[in-house]
Amino acid sequence: VMQRVSAGMDHGLMLLIGLTVVALGWNILQILYIRFLILRPVRMIATIFDEIGRGEGDFSRNLPTITHDELRSLAEAYNRFADKMREIISEVRKMSVNIAREAVVVRKTVASTAERASRQGEIANVVFGSSSEAIQAKSVSMFEAFTTRKISSSATR
């Protein structure tokens, strides 16, 4: 009887050791699987953020939404944020192009205005010169007329 009890206990101990090894192996597989499920998306997100932060990343890339948990919610929220930022950047680019185009138009207008002002200055100088000549000629003719009258009136006296 003791031998049977001892054999039964040995068999029970071996079964317990076997089940413990199987449970330990199962727990290790679960840990590896959960680690794969959690760490892979977190590493991908961290890598993309790090690339963007260093200026090497492509801001047009979206975060992958591969899980069905809080990490997916985080990736979807980031993707909405990135979409909005891309819209803002696109609008800023459009505005920059419009400003550059308008600056070219203003520069051409200013150059044209400066050229016209220069021509007006030249015309004003010509008019001033002609006016000066006309005034001088008129002064000379008035002086000659005055002198001639004075001589005539002196001669008639």
matplotlib code that plots the C-alpha trace (Angstrom):
import matplotlib.pyplot as plt

x = [0.0, 2.8, 4.4, 1.2, 0.8, 4.5, 4.1, 0.9, 2.7, 5.6, 3.2, 1.3, 4.6, 5.7, 2.3, 2.6, 6.1, 5.0, 2.0, 4.2, 6.6, 3.8, 2.2, 5.6, 6.1, 2.6, 3.2, 6.5, 4.6, 1.9, 4.5, 6.3, 3.0, 1.8, 5.2, 4.9, 1.4, 2.4, 6.1, 5.9, 3.4, 5.0, 8.4, 6.9, 5.2, 8.4, 10.5, 8.2, 8.0, 11.8, 12.4, 10.0, 11.6, 15.1, 13.8, 14.5, 11.0, 8.3, 5.5, 3.1, 3.3, 0.5, 1.0, -0.1, -3.3, -2.5, -3.9, -7.4, -6.7, -5.5, -2.5, -4.9, -6.8, -3.4, -2.4, -5.8, -5.6, -2.1, -3.2, -6.0, -3.6, -1.1, -3.9, -4.8, -1.1, -0.7, -3.7, -2.2, 1.2, -0.5, -2.4, 0.8, 2.5, -0.3, -0.2, 3.6, 3.3, 0.6, 2.7, 5.7, 3.6, 2.2, 5.7, 6.8, 3.8, 4.6, 8.3, 7.4, 4.9, 7.5, 10.1, 7.6, 6.7, 10.3, 11.0, 8.0, 9.1, 12.5, 11.0, 8.9, 12.0, 13.7, 10.7, 10.5, 14.2, 13.6, 10.5, 12.5, 15.4, 13.1, 11.3, 14.6, 15.7, 12.3, 12.5, 16.1, 15.2, 12.2, 14.4, 17.0, 14.3, 12.7, 16.1, 16.8, 13.3, 13.9, 17.3, 16.0, 13.2, 15.6, 18.0, 15.0, 13.7, 17.2, 17.6, 14.3, 15.1]
y = [0.0, 2.4, 1.7, 2.6, 5.7, 6.6, 5.9, 7.9, 10.8, 10.6, 10.5, 13.5, 15.4, 14.7, 15.8, 19.0, 19.7, 19.1, 21.4, 24.0, 23.9, 24.1, 27.1, 28.8, 28.3, 29.6, 32.7, 33.4, 33.2, 35.5, 38.0, 38.0, 38.4, 41.3, 42.9, 42.5, 44.0, 47.0, 47.7, 47.5, 50.3, 52.4, 52.1, 53.0, 56.1, 57.1, 56.6, 58.8, 61.5, 61.4, 61.7, 64.7, 66.3, 66.0, 67.4, 64.2, 62.8, 63.1, 65.2, 64.0, 60.4, 59.3, 57.0, 53.5, 52.4, 48.7, 48.0, 48.3, 50.0, 53.3, 53.3, 53.3, 56.3, 58.1, 57.4, 58.6, 61.7, 62.5, 61.8, 64.3, 66.8, 66.2, 66.6, 70.0, 71.1, 70.1, 72.2, 75.2, 74.7, 74.5, 77.7, 79.4, 78.3, 79.7, 83.0, 83.1, 82.6, 85.3, 87.7, 87.0, 87.5, 90.8, 91.9, 91.4, 93.5, 96.2, 96.2, 96.6, 99.4, 101.2, 100.8, 102.2, 105.0, 105.9, 105.9, 108.2, 110.5, 110.6, 111.5, 114.2, 115.6, 115.8, 117.5, 119.9, 120.7, 121.3, 123.5, 125.4, 125.9, 127.1, 129.4, 130.8, 131.4, 133.0, 135.2, 136.1, 136.9, 139.0, 140.8, 141.6, 142.8, 144.9, 146.3, 147.1, 148.7, 150.7, 151.7, 152.7, 154.8, 156.5, 157.3, 158.5, 160.6, 162.1, 162.8, 164.7, 166.9]
z = [0.0, 0.9, -2.4, -4.2, -2.3, -2.9, -6.7, -6.8, -5.1, -7.5, -10.4, -8.9, -8.4, -11.9, -13.2, -11.1, -12.4, -16.0, -15.6, -14.0, -16.9, -19.4, -17.5, -17.3, -21.0, -21.7, -19.5, -21.3, -24.7, -23.4, -22.2, -25.5, -27.4, -25.2, -25.5, -29.3, -29.3, -27.1, -27.9, -31.7, -32.1, -29.4, -31.0, -34.4, -33.0, -31.1, -34.2, -36.3, -33.7, -33.2, -37.0, -37.2, -34.2, -35.8, -39.0, -40.9, -40.9, -43.5, -41.9, -44.6, -43.2, -41.0, -37.9, -38.6, -36.9, -36.5, -33.0, -31.6, -28.3, -26.9, -29.2, -32.1, -30.6, -30.1, -33.7, -35.1, -33.0, -34.2, -37.8, -37.5, -36.0, -38.8, -41.4, -39.9, -39.8, -43.4, -44.3, -42.5, -44.1, -47.5, -46.8, -45.7, -48.9, -51.0, -49.2, -49.6, -53.3, -53.5, -51.5, -53.7, -56.8, -55.5, -54.5, -58.1, -59.3, -56.8, -57.7, -61.4, -60.5, -58.4, -61.2, -63.8, -61.5, -60.8, -64.6, -65.2, -62.4, -63.9, -67.3, -65.6, -63.9, -67.3, -68.9, -65.9, -66.4, -70.1, -69.3, -66.6, -69.0, -71.8, -69.3, -68.1, -71.7, -72.5, -69.4, -70.2, -73.8, -72.6, -70.1, -72.8, -75.2, -72.4, -71.5, -75.1, -75.5, -72.3, -73.4, -76.9, -75.4, -73.0, -75.9, -78.0, -75.2, -74.5, -78.2, -78.5, -75.6]

ax = plt.figure().add_subplot(projection="3d")
ax.plot(x, y, z, "-o")
ax.set_aspect("equal")
plt.show()
